[in-house]
Amino acid sequence: MLKSLLIGRIPVAQMTGPIKRGLLWQQRDRLFSRWKERYFILTRDYLNCFKRATGSASEKISDMGQFIFKR
């Protein structure tokens, strides 16, 4: 028997929007402890990671504000 996972009171199979979204800090190098700010969106089907845009602000504004999709 297959059980549907519940987040709160909404079955995951019925969710269409993001499950979680928010800022996380990723440690880049252990020796120098460089931390990078990343914005993540977790949905039922995928996990997207965005990084803060650099350069001209007018060219780098997206739906995520100052964050662009990280490839």
N, C-alpha and C positions, 0 to 999 in steps of 0.2 A: 504494500500500500504506500503510495507516494504522498508524503506530507508536504504541504506548502509552508515555506518559511514565512514567519510573520515579523514585520517591523512595526512595532506599535500594534495597530489593529488592521493594517492593510496587507493582504498577501502580496509577496514579492512578484508573483506572476501577473498581478493586475496593475502594478506600478508602471507609469509611463514617464515620470519625471525623474530627477536625480534622487538617489538614495541619500548620499552625503555630498557636500561640497565645502571647500574651505582652503585656507592657507596652511601650508606645511613648510618646515625648514629642512632642507636636505644638506647633510654634511658632505662637502666636496673632497677635501683632503684631510687625512688624519694628522699629518705632521703640522700643518699650518692652521687647522681648524677653520677652514673657510666654509661658511654656510650660505646657501642659496635659497631664496624665497621662491616657492612654487605654489600654484593654485591648482587643486585637483577637483575633478567632478567624477563621482562614481555613480553609474547607472546599472541597471540590470545586465546590460550587454557589454559595457566597456568602461575603461578608466582613462580619462583624458588628463594630461598634464600640461600646464601652461607656465611659461616663464615670463618674468618682467621684461618688457620691451626696453631696448636701449636705442639711443639716437634721437632723431627728430620726433617729437611727441605727436605732431599732426599725422605723420605717416604710420605710426605704430598703434594708434587707438583701435581697439577691436570691441566686440561685444563684452569682453571680459575686462574692459577698462584698459589699464596699462599692461595687461598680460596678453601674450601671444602664444599660439599653439607651439609646443616644443616637439621638434622632430628628432 
